[in-house]
Amino acid sequence: MALIVTILGIALICGIFWFFFMIPSDTLEPTDKIIVSGGYHPKTVVVKSGVETTLTFLRTDQNSCLEEIVIPDFGIKEFLPLNEGVLITVKPPKEGLYDMHCGMNMFHGTIKAL
Ligand SMILES: [Cu+2]
């Protein structure tokens, strides 16, 4: 009986470890936060190519010009509510610079994939 409890205990601990540490290796956890206020800060975000990266966009600027974020290369077009973080996942296929801009193409930022 004691042995079964011990084995179950070990299995449980392994399960917890697996849950927290065995996240798929090509996924980076939420990472770069981009403040959207009078433009994009930072203006250039560096990510790894071929890897899924989740970016958090937080708009703190009332200017409705900035309420939409467009990343044409990844077919992304998202509404950014004021003061609410929006998660956007990108996976650049190769190294390079990828443009991101507001809905009216006035403010620009860059995703740099290494
Ligand atoms: Cu705009």
Boltz pocket constraint, residues with backbone or C-beta under 6 A from the ligand:
constraints:
  - pocket:
      binder: B
      contacts: [[A, 64], [A, 65], [A, 66], [A, 102], [A, 103], [A, 104], [A, 105], [A, 106], [A, 107]]
      max_distance: 6.0
